[in-house]
Each structure stands twice: as structure tokens, then as C-alpha cells.
Amino acid sequence: MLVRSIVLYLIMTVCALAFHEHTYAVWELRELLMERQLNLWELLEQLEYVTAEQRVVVYTDIELIRQEINHIIQQLVQHDRSQHP
């Protein structure tokens, strides 16, 4: 029984270390990406009812969100490249 438990713990440890794709850094970046995507959808929906003066502000916000999304994607790609050289 003790041998089985030790083997089981060793297997679980190896599996936990081998699946590094779900590190906290990647999880956090994915969470940020989803948040920015939701923000982008909300801004796109705002375009349906804003006035012409407000539309300029929404376009500016959309551009900022787009830049943030591109930056997050670049970070995810860099993280992936560092994990898989």
C-alpha cells in the first residue's frame, strides 16, 4: 500500500510539472484577454446608440483595447516560445 501511494504521488508530481501550459502567468494573461474581449464587445455595442461627439471617444477606446489585446497576445506567444524552444 505504501509503495502504491508513493508511486501515485510521483506520477501526480510528474504530471503536474509536465503540463506547464496552465501556469499562473498563462492563466492570468488568458483572463486579461477575455476581459479585454468583453470590453471590446461592449464598446462595439455602444456604437449603435452614441452621438457623433461620443463616437470619437468610443473609437479611441476601441483602439486602446485593440492595442492591449495585441500586447497580451504577444506576451502569450513569448511565454509559449519560452516554454517550447
Backbone hydrogen bonds, N-H to C=O, Kabsch-Sander energy under -0.5 kcal/mol:
donor,donor_aa,acceptor,acceptor_aa,energy
5,S,1,M,-2.2
6,I,2,L,-2.3
7,V,3,V,-2.6
8,L,4,R,-2.6
9,Y,5,S,-2.5
10,L,6,I,-2.3
11,I,7,V,-2.6
12,M,8,L,-2.5
13,T,9,Y,-2.3
14,V,10,L,-2.5
15,C,11,I,-2.5
16,A,12,M,-2.3
17,L,13,T,-2.1
18,A,14,V,-2.3
19,F,15,C,-1.8
20,H,18,A,-1.5
22,H,19,F,-1.0
23,T,20,H,-1.0
27,W,23,T,-2.4
28,E,24,Y,-2.9
29,L,25,A,-2.2
30,R,26,V,-2.6
31,E,27,W,-2.3
32,L,28,E,-2.4
33,L,29,L,-2.4
34,M,30,R,-2.4
35,E,31,E,-2.1
36,R,32,L,-2.6
37,Q,33,L,-2.2
38,L,34,M,-2.2
39,N,35,E,-2.2
40,L,36,R,-2.4
41,W,37,Q,-2.3
42,E,38,L,-2.3
43,L,39,N,-2.2
44,L,40,L,-2.4
45,E,41,W,-2.1
46,Q,42,E,-1.7
47,L,43,L,-1.0
48,E,45,E,-1.4
49,Y,46,Q,-1.5
50,V,46,Q,-1.3
55,R,51,T,-1.9
56,V,52,A,-0.9
57,V,53,E,-0.7
58,V,54,Q,-2.3
59,Y,55,R,-2.6
60,T,56,V,-2.0
61,D,57,V,-2.4
62,I,58,V,-2.7
63,E,59,Y,-2.2
64,L,60,T,-2.1
65,I,61,D,-2.5
66,R,62,I,-2.5
67,Q,63,E,-2.2
68,E,64,L,-2.2
69,I,65,I,-2.7
70,N,66,R,-2.4
71,H,67,Q,-2.3
72,I,68,E,-2.5
73,I,69,I,-2.4
74,Q,70,N,-2.2
75,Q,71,H,-2.1
76,L,72,I,-2.4
77,V,73,I,-2.4
78,Q,74,Q,-2.5
79,H,75,Q,-2.6
80,D,76,L,-2.3
81,R,77,V,-2.5
82,S,78,Q,-2.2
83,Q,79,H,-1.6
84,H,80,D,-2.0
